[in-house]
Amino acid sequence: MNTTLVINSKGGSGKTTVTTNLASYYASRAVPTTILDYDPQGSSLNWLSLRARTGTTFRGANGAPQRGPRIRSIEMHVPVDTRQLFIDAPAGASGLLLQEMLSRVNNILIPVAPSAFDIYATANFVKDLLLVGRIRARSIRLAVVANRVRSSAPVYRPLERFLGSLGLPFLTRISDSDVYITAGDTGVGIFEMEASAAVAEREEFMPIVDWVGGQRAPDIPAVRNVIDLTQARWSDKALVPFSRQGLSSVSGSH
């Protein structure tokens, strides 16, 4: 089972958009796929409930913290035949909940929205993740995607430099397109829509599909220049607070 955790400490980064479109890509290709939704809002599970009319089915599991009479251990069961598992994490996950999610992952995918505050928070979240021994010991792969991008503005350049200093990939920029909204509202993914309706969106999303599939699915070509965390340089300079690596110049780069 190849497990991908979609996470960011900050809300509004588009984790569910990334999760659902990745999951639907594999499900539409008959790969046994499951979404494990840890977010109490249950956005991925709500989207999943709309899929009865799409003709493509896959499984969902509820990993949100216990509330009321739920039996969490049953609700978060993942079928044993699952080949691609996608975990939609809640904002601000930390402590034991974060450790629980990390205990089963092969890949960590971090969407980031195009604002200086989001970029600052994401960079420091990446720094904190890299200090977690489990990630380094298990060689968990980590990558970042820009989400809800309205243009190719240079606001991401300081983040790209920061990731480059750690040998971590900045995969792609996902546009702030109404196509993603339409897909989410109708319970489909962009790869299940008519090709002509989502040409640009499919193209910008494929680097994520390639990166996720590159670790466990030989039939999907891996993205070049992805560096394993065990080969990255863990220098003190690389892990200093992001504000000291040039974030203060972000607002002036517009």
Helices and strands as residue ranges (DSSP letters): E 2-6, H 15-27, E 33-37, H 43-49, G 50-53, E 59-62, H 72-75, E 84-88, H 95-102, E 107-112, H 116-130, H 133-137, E 141-149, G 154-156, H 157-166, E 170-175, H 178-186, G 195-197, H 199-216, G 229-231, G 242-245, G 247-249, G 251-253
